[in-house]
Amino acid sequence: MLRYGLTHPAILAALAAAGHGSRVLISDGHYPHTTGANPAAERVYLNLSPDRLLVTEVLDALVDAIPIEAAAVMTPPPDRDDTSETSDTSETSDTSDLSAPEIFAEFRAALPGLTLDGLDRFAFYDAARGPDTALVVATGDRRTYANLLLTIGVRSEDR
């Protein structure tokens, strides 16, 4: 019997086939799921309707089920006005000092102790297209820049 809340069969199978260093993309409803991710990755479409499911809901289920060692987000371009402060969107910026989309604070809260690595849109697509991306979970989240690329870590002895 499972000891965590994640019960989706296709997601569980993809995670079981993945391993340390594999990546999981949780994407918003705006993401180009067909062209913006590894073609060999398992795709699970949870975008039932607008804002169902949310990226953060999927993240909560994954945090409970797998160890996560790294996380990357797609940062808005510098000329976007949807951030609360000025942002630097360099290719590998740490978003902890950025005032970026509000969703980033929710990601940080769900992933305590991890730094969110910021990638511009095209660098994020390139990373998600990489051969290590094993799973793509499409959500109906309408929040802009609600895309998260997780790297699976090593299981600790207590779980």
C-alpha positions in Angstrom: 0.0 0.0 0.0 1.2 3.5 -0.8 2.3 5.7 2.1 1.7 9.0 0.4 -1.2 10.8 -1.3 -0.1 10.5 -5.0 -2.3 7.8 -6.6 -2.3 8.7 -10.3 -1.2 5.5 -12.1 0.5 7.1 -15.1 2.4 9.6 -12.9 3.4 6.8 -10.5 4.6 4.6 -13.4 6.7 7.5 -14.9 8.3 8.3 -11.6 9.0 4.6 -11.0 10.8 4.5 -14.4 12.7 7.7 -13.7 15.6 7.9 -11.3 18.1 10.3 -9.7 18.7 13.2 -12.0 15.6 12.7 -14.0 13.4 15.7 -14.5 9.7 16.3 -14.1 8.0 19.3 -15.8 4.8 20.6 -14.2 3.4 23.1 -16.7 0.7 25.8 -16.7 -2.1 25.8 -19.3 -0.1 28.2 -21.6 2.8 25.8 -22.0 3.5 24.2 -25.5 3.4 20.6 -24.2 4.0 19.1 -27.6 7.1 21.1 -28.7 8.4 22.4 -25.4 9.5 19.1 -23.7 11.4 15.9 -24.4 9.4 14.0 -27.0 10.1 10.7 -25.1 8.7 12.0 -21.8 5.5 10.5 -20.5 2.8 13.2 -20.8 -0.1 13.3 -18.3 -2.8 15.8 -19.1 -4.5 17.1 -15.9 -5.9 20.2 -17.5 -9.5 19.3 -17.0 -10.8 22.9 -17.1 -9.4 26.4 -16.4 -7.5 26.3 -13.1 -8.0 22.6 -12.6 -5.6 21.3 -11.6 -3.1 23.9 -10.4 0.6 23.5 -10.7 0.9 23.9 -6.9 -1.6 21.1 -6.3 0.5 18.8 -8.5 3.7 20.0 -6.8 2.2 19.2 -3.3 1.5 15.6 -4.4 5.0 15.2 -5.9 6.8 16.7 -2.9 5.1 14.0 -0.7 6.1 11.2 -3.1 9.6 11.9 -4.3 12.8 13.6 -3.2 13.5 16.8 -5.1 17.1 18.1 -5.4 16.7 21.1 -7.8 14.0 23.3 -9.3 14.0 25.7 -12.2 11.3 28.2 -13.2 10.7 30.2 -16.3 11.3 33.9 -15.7 9.6 36.7 -17.5 11.5 39.0 -19.8 12.8 42.2 -18.3 10.2 44.3 -20.1 7.2 42.4 -18.7 5.0 44.3 -16.2 3.6 41.3 -14.4 6.2 41.2 -11.6 5.9 43.2 -8.4 9.5 44.6 -8.6 12.3 44.8 -11.2 13.6 41.5 -12.2 16.9 40.2 -13.7 16.1 37.3 -16.1 19.6 36.1 -16.8 19.7 32.5 -17.9 20.6 31.0 -14.6 19.6 33.6 -12.1 18.6 32.6 -8.5 15.0 33.9 -8.2 15.2 34.4 -4.4 16.3 38.0 -5.0 13.8 38.6 -7.8 10.4 40.0 -7.3 8.9 37.7 -9.9 5.5 36.3 -10.5 3.7 35.6 -7.2 3.6 31.9 -8.0 7.4 31.8 -7.3 6.7 32.4 -3.6 4.4 29.5 -3.5 7.0 27.3 -5.2 9.6 28.4 -2.5 7.1 27.6 0.3 6.5 24.1 -1.1 10.2 23.5 -1.6 11.9 24.8 1.5 15.7 24.8 1.4 15.8 24.7 -2.4 16.8 27.6 -4.6 14.7 28.3 -7.7 16.9 28.6 -10.7 15.5 31.1 -13.1 15.7 30.4 -16.8 14.4 32.7 -19.6 11.7 31.2 -21.8 13.9 29.7 -24.4 16.5 28.3 -22.0 13.6 26.8 -20.0 12.2 25.1 -23.2 15.7 23.8 -24.0 16.1 22.4 -20.5 12.6 20.7 -20.6 13.4 19.2 -24.0 16.5 17.6 -22.6 16.8 13.8 -22.5 16.5 13.7 -18.7 12.9 15.0 -18.7 10.9 11.8 -18.0 7.5 13.3 -17.1 5.4 16.2 -18.3 2.3 17.0 -16.2 0.0 19.5 -18.0 -2.3 21.5 -15.7 -5.1 24.0 -16.3 -3.3 26.6 -14.3 -3.9 30.0 -15.9 -1.3 31.9 -13.9 1.5 33.1 -16.1 5.0 31.6 -15.5 3.6 28.8 -13.4 6.0 26.3 -15.0 8.3 24.3 -12.8 11.1 21.9 -13.8 12.0 19.6 -11.0 15.1 17.3 -10.7 14.5 14.1 -8.8 17.0 13.5 -5.9 18.1 10.5 -3.9 15.7 8.9 -1.4 16.8 9.3 2.2 16.8 6.3 4.5 13.8 7.6 6.5 11.4 7.4 3.5 
